[in-house]
Amino acid sequence: MSDLENRVADLEIRLVFQDDTIQSLSETVAAQQMEMEKLRRAVEVLARRQADLASSLPSNDEDQPPPHY
């Protein structure tokens, strides 16, 4: 093989590895996006539960500032 053919072959090999790496990274990013969406929904559910619980608790007069404020 000539030097030019060797260089082209090396570039083709690198391209194949880069394509594989890009595909792997794309799949990883997609999986992370799905996991983040799942966690976001879980946080929303917990926030609603906390708000519901807080509204169902009796109010405590110690938490309110004195009337002269």
Long-range contacts (C-beta under 8 A, 24 or more apart in sequence): none
